[in-house]
Amino acid sequence: MADFVPGFEASATTGMGAPAGTPVDIINKLNSEINAGVSDPKIRARFAELGATPLVGSPSDYAKFIDGETDKWGKVVRDANIKPE
């Protein structure tokens, strides 16, 4: 991507989400369990074998990431004048 849009890099990410309106206590429990799972050395080793780097964080961390990605790729679309077909 940097060949076409200087300063940009692209990578694949995977995250977990829940439907809007899911109670905060449920979101926090899911977040805690997912973070515990991806922090386990055996699971981290398996991710590494697959070429992935698992990250732990809070729901607000992930929301900030998604907002940043939306802004970044929105700029790419606007700068390239990409239009829906």
Phi, psi and omega in degrees: 000324182298337176294331183258325181229096183307137178089354180258147172225151181240142176209161178268140177225155175226138179216172179252143177224168177222157180299148174305141179089358176298132182303142183303322180295326177291314179302313181295321178294314177301315180300316180298315182291320178295314178300319178297318180297311183284352175271348179294129183304323179293319179290319178299321179296320180294317175302316180299319177301327181272000179081020182248154177238104180286141178240143175252155179179187181262166174303323179290327175300315182291321178298318178296320178299311181298317178300316179297317179295320179297315178297314183299309184285333173298319178296318179301314181298315180294314181297326180272359180055042179281133181237148177293148179258000000 
